Amino acid sequence: MKHSLLLLFAALLAVTAPLAPARADDSVSIDFFYDALSPYGDWIYTDGYGYVWQPLASQQPGWSPYADGSWAFTDAGWTWISNEDFGWLTYHYGRWIRMQQSWLWVPGYEWAPALVSWRQTQGQIGWAPLPPEAA
């Protein structure tokens, strides 16, 4: 009984503990992106977007952004928590595009909890990456 109460208290504490506020880092530069992402993929030049980053993971069949991780509700709204080594950056700055039969990341300097479009049907919720052109 005592053990059960202790587990219940720990669970309540975990649920009610305040989350640290999410905040943007407004000192991000293209050099920062280049240095942080180079170990996990290649920078390539494209017409229309300039230099974009292609993750090595995108060479795996079926890979797509916003697939390896989970959603968490924070003070900034629904936030994507990635399991990928590069996800802390690519899912909160910049946008994803599908080009040359691969997913490419276009750098962006404004932080967001996730840059996706939400869709809902009866009983299902889905999301898709927003392209750079989306407002």
Secondary structure by P-SEA (a helix, b strand, c coil): caaaaaaaaaaaaaaaccccbbbbcccccaaaaaaaccccbbbbbbccccbbbbbcccccccccccccbbbbbccccccccccccccccccccccccccccbbbbbbbccccccbbbbbbcccccbbbbbccccc
